[in-house]
Amino acid sequence: MNYTITYQNPTQQYIPIEAVFDCRSNDKLELQFPAWRPGRYELGNFAKNVRNFKIVDEKGKQVSFKKQNKDSWLVDCEGLKNIKVTYSYFSNELNAGSTFVDDTQLYVNPVNCLIYMKVREMEPCSIQLNIPAGFELVCGAPHSENRISFTDVHEMMDSPFIASTNLQHKSYKVFGINFHLWFHGVVELDWTRIISDFEKFTKTQLKKFSDRKTKTVGFPVKDYHYLYQIQQIKAYHGVEHKSTTVVSLGPAVDLMDKLYDDFLGVSSHELYHVWNIKSMRPTEMYPYDYSKENFSHLGYVAEGVTTYLGDLFLAESNVKDFVWYKKKFEILLQKHFNNFGRFNYSVAASSWDTWLDGYVKGAPNRKVSIYNEGALLAFAMDMIIRNGSENRASIHDVMKKLYTDFALNDKGYTEQDYKAACELFSGKDLSAFFANFVHGTQPYESILVEALEAIGFTLEMEQNPLFSERILGIKTIQSNGDFLITDIYPGSTAELGGLMLNDQILAINMQEVKADLENVLAPIFDIPLSLKVNRAGRILDLICPNTNRDVYPIYKIEKVKIPSKLNKRIFKSWIAFNWEDC
């Protein structure tokens, strides 16, 4: 499989692609266009961007083919040596997992736009680029001049690249591994600060998978590339690959200021993915099948553990302080307790269902987040292991065992494998934990309280300062001066009063709501409340009764008064700060 990609008429944003396939051993050849991309477990249907799809033989004669479904073709190639497939791919979306072309760059994620021979994914392939003189090519796979070579289709699909004249580059080395930072876009960078911070969290992560006795570094590649698409507009997105990550951030003017913590956070997160999901993967994704859904219940490990540890590494490496980490952890708690889908659908089932509704909010209170709830479960499991082992083991030992036993042996792991590793290092039977909290919808309060106690902290609730949330039980967004209801607390004043999602609040107790909902509610002490709302053009008067309770509380974690010596030891080994200093 040999491909040619041409940079041509970039402002039209169609990329000409040519693929030549050896078909001498086939009378019929099935060609497949990827239906999704690893790192986002939902169908992408990339074939919708294809134009002028044609197939000819080595003499330029048209070849007969039949489209079988939305993204695969059956080609009649009896007696032919090879066939040439040509098409143009529309590339107008710029994010961390897309393919994009404009007057400044050619940016390609092969898994978006390259057709391949199904069942022959293990064969070598290459990409030849026709790009202007002066364009610099950046890719994690081996390349010389304008040609990139791959051992197989899987490596190709996992190797995004950028060709441009507008790239900034620096590198650093940790334990003999070269790490490259590439920035595309107009942005001013404080390289000294960036390199210092990246070296710290990289070293901390590498230590977790390295072996002191054998002096081996547990990292699957010798060179790793961060590819940053820095935009002038608001952007935040990251996608993991084995030798590369692509991160889209913006606006550029804020990168070294307001966006810097996000920049560090997503970079740490994506680096950990090199091990977790790119190297050690569920059996359902080993190998990847790009033609259909790869259903798995293990998203809470792939994304949850990574979310938990990605932020923790920044604190443990002293890039960020504990005050910062505490705020990040409290955000996880708040999102969890504000999502009432936790009573209806488990995190394991929600992992399976990413293929149904992707990463959007979806139906209200239906499901939970594999990132958010997965991170809290990872924290709870970490503390179960640390407590059970008298602080001799942690979740890092679990992940290292998965990497050693499965990734290094070229095989996927099952949930039973993950559970067995957790039980090994904790010394506990965790059947109830997995049944109740991973596959069930039992409230997390008990395991969170117990986990926080292990580090000498407690779970606290505070009164919500927003009257609309605390009294009415609604969350709103302001659009063109209107307050639209986006969430309603179950059993709240708003729900009992018959308010609906997307209702526009016009007045409360006959006082018109214009610019500030909170200022209207602040002086009101009389309950029930009378509301006038606009519901899709209908003006309704509703009465919201008194429930005698505040809702949407704020969740915090606070230090206990007298921690045990074990609490202090666990805290220190967990985050590398002294309990007394935090």
HELIX and SHEET records of a PDB file:
HELIX    1   1 PRO A   10  GLN A   12  5                                   3    
HELIX    2   2 PHE A   46  ASN A   49  5                                   4    
HELIX    3   3 PRO A  110  CYS A  113  1                                   4    
HELIX    4   4 VAL A  153  MET A  157  1                                   5    
HELIX    5   5 TRP A  191  PHE A  209  1                                  19    
HELIX    6   6 ALA A  252  ASP A  254  5                                   3    
HELIX    7   7 TYR A  260  TYR A  272  1                                  13    
HELIX    8   8 THR A  283  MET A  285  5                                   3    
HELIX    9   9 GLY A  299  GLY A  299  1                                   1    
HELIX   10  10 TYR A  300  VAL A  305  3                                   6    
HELIX   11  11 THR A  306  GLU A  316  1                                  11    
HELIX   12  12 PHE A  322  PHE A  337  1                                  16    
HELIX   13  13 PHE A  340  PHE A  343  5                                   4    
HELIX   14  14 VAL A  347  TRP A  352  1                                   6    
HELIX   15  15 THR A  354  ASP A  357  1                                   4    
HELIX   16  16 ASN A  372  GLY A  388  1                                  17    
HELIX   17  17 ILE A  395  ASP A  405  1                                  11    
HELIX   18  18 ALA A  407  ASN A  409  5                                   3    
HELIX   19  19 GLU A  415  SER A  426  1                                  12    
HELIX   20  20 SER A  431  PHE A  433  1                                   3    
HELIX   21  21 PHE A  434  VAL A  438  3                                   5    
HELIX   22  22 GLU A  445  ALA A  454  1                                  10    
HELIX   23  23 PHE A  467  PHE A  467  1                                   1    
HELIX   24  24 SER A  468  LEU A  472  3                                   5    
HELIX   25  25 THR A  493  LEU A  496  1                                   4    
HELIX   26  26 LEU A  517  LEU A  521  1                                   5    
HELIX   27  27 LYS A  565  ILE A  575  1                                  11    
HELIX   28  28 TRP A  579  ASP A  581  5                                   3    
SHEET    1   A 7 VAL A  50  ASP A  57  0                                        
SHEET    2   A 7 ASN A  82  PHE A  90 -1                                        
SHEET    3   A 7 TYR A  14  ASP A  22 -1                                        
SHEET    4   A 7 ASN A   2  THR A   6 -1                                        
SHEET    5   A 7 CYS A 125  ASN A 130  1                                        
SHEET    6   A 7 ARG A 147  PHE A 150 -1                                        
SHEET    7   A 7 HIS A 143  SER A 144 -1                                        
SHEET    1   B 4 PHE A  65  ASN A  69  0                                        
SHEET    2   B 4 SER A  72  ASP A  76 -1                                        
SHEET    3   B 4 LYS A  28  GLN A  32 -1                                        
SHEET    4   B 4 TYR A 116  MET A 117 -1                                        
SHEET    1   C 4 PHE A 100  VAL A 101  0                                        
SHEET    2   C 4 GLN A 105  VAL A 108 -1                                        
SHEET    3   C 4 PHE A 161  SER A 164 -1                                        
SHEET    4   C 4 GLU A 136  CYS A 139 -1                                        
SHEET    1   D 5 LEU A 167  VAL A 174  0                                        
SHEET    2   D 5 ILE A 177  HIS A 184 -1                                        
SHEET    3   D 5 ASP A 223  ILE A 230  1                                        
SHEET    4   D 5 THR A 244  GLY A 250  1                                        
SHEET    5   D 5 ALA A 235  GLU A 240 -1                                        
SHEET    1   E 2 PHE A 457  GLU A 462  0                                        
SHEET    2   E 2 ILE A 554  LYS A 559 -1                                        
SHEET    1   F 4 ILE A 474  SER A 479  0                                        
SHEET    2   F 4 ASP A 482  ILE A 488 -1                                        
SHEET    3   F 4 GLN A 504  ILE A 508 -1                                        
SHEET    4   F 4 GLN A 511  GLU A 512 -1                                        
SHEET    1   G 5 ILE A 474  SER A 479  0                                        
SHEET    2   G 5 ASP A 482  ILE A 488 -1                                        
SHEET    3   G 5 GLN A 504  ILE A 508 -1                                        
SHEET    4   G 5 LEU A 529  ARG A 535 -1                                        
SHEET    5   G 5 ARG A 538  CYS A 544 -1                                        
END                                                                             
